[in-house]
Amino acid sequence: MRDRDATLMAVARVYEEQSTCDRNHVGAVIAIDGRVIGTGYNGTPAGMPHCDHTCNCLGGNSFSVRRNIPHESECPSVTPCNVAVHAEANAITFCTKYGVATNDATLYTTLTPCVRCSQLIINAGIVRVVYDRPYRDMSGADLMVAAGLRVDRL
């Protein structure tokens, strides 16, 4: 028996492998009636260098890590990325750029959308979101449910 949700999530996982931000890898697929209409992964805007969140503090060298010395508060390996465009936003932007309507679509994502991406998803007319892993802050999922979207974990 075929499972459309599992198949489309598998496609999202393939796009997740393309992520260029080393803080988190996320893939997204937008589909209507089981047909892919847009894809995305998280990474820097077009033409910009890839994100680099390599530890550069004392807490990041192998000697210190073995002794459980914490990272400094400004260490790139523990600070949020403010450069990468999220996978969901990239998938919606792709559809917009090429004139592909997203009304009544389903978005498959490997990580629960954040609040900002959830706002985009709602305004794009997407009616269902299927996610693989929960994000540490589920406010985005709560917002989508409040707006009447169906949100399912695969």
CORQUI-V470305 format. One record per pair of residues at least 6 apart in sequence whose C-alpha atoms are under 8 Angstrom apart, sorted by the first residue. I is the first residue (numbers start at 1). J is the second residue. Records with the same first field share a line. If there is no record, write none. Layout:
I=J, J
This chain:
4=34
5=130, 154
6=154
8=29, 34, 36, 108
9=29, 108, 109, 110, 130, 131, 132
11=29
12=27, 28, 29, 39, 108, 109, 110
13=26, 27, 28, 110
14=27
15=26, 27, 28, 39, 40, 41
16=25, 26, 27, 28, 41, 42, 110
17=25, 26, 27
18=25, 27, 41
19=25, 26, 27, 41, 42, 43
20=42, 43, 44, 50, 51
21=42, 43, 44, 50, 51, 52, 84
22=51, 52, 53
23=53, 77, 80, 81
24=42
25=41, 42
26=41, 42, 86, 87, 109, 110, 111
27=39, 40, 41, 42, 87, 88, 109, 110, 111
28=39, 40, 41, 87, 88, 91, 107, 108, 109, 110
29=36, 37, 38, 39, 40, 88, 91, 107, 108, 109
30=36, 37, 38, 39, 91, 92, 102, 105, 106, 107, 108
31=37, 38, 105, 106, 107, 108
32=102, 104, 105, 106
33=105
37=95, 100
38=91, 92, 94, 95
39=87, 90, 91, 92, 94
40=87, 88, 89, 90, 91, 92, 94
41=86, 87, 88, 90, 91
42=84, 85, 86, 87, 88, 90
43=50, 51, 83, 84, 85, 86, 87
44=50, 51, 83, 84, 85
45=83, 84, 85
51=81, 83, 84
52=76
53=76, 77, 78
54=76, 77
55=61, 75, 76, 77
56=75, 76
57=71, 72, 75
58=64, 71, 72
59=65, 68, 69, 70, 71, 72
60=71
71=78
73=79
86=117
87=109
88=107, 109, 113, 117, 121
89=117, 120
92=102, 120, 121, 124
95=101, 102
102=124, 125, 126
103=124, 125, 126, 127
104=125, 126, 127, 128
105=125, 126, 127, 128
106=126, 127, 128, 129, 130
107=126, 128, 129, 130
108=129, 130, 131
109=129, 130, 131, 132
110=131, 132, 133
111=131, 132, 133, 134, 135
112=131, 132, 133, 134, 135, 138, 140, 141
113=135, 140, 141
114=135, 137, 138, 139, 140, 141
115=139, 140, 141, 143
116=140
117=140
118=140, 141, 143, 144
119=140, 143, 144
122=144, 147, 149
126=149
127=148, 149, 150
128=149, 150, 151, 152
129=149, 150, 151, 152
130=151, 152, 153, 154
131=151, 152, 153, 154
132=153, 154
133=153
141=151
144=150, 151
145=151
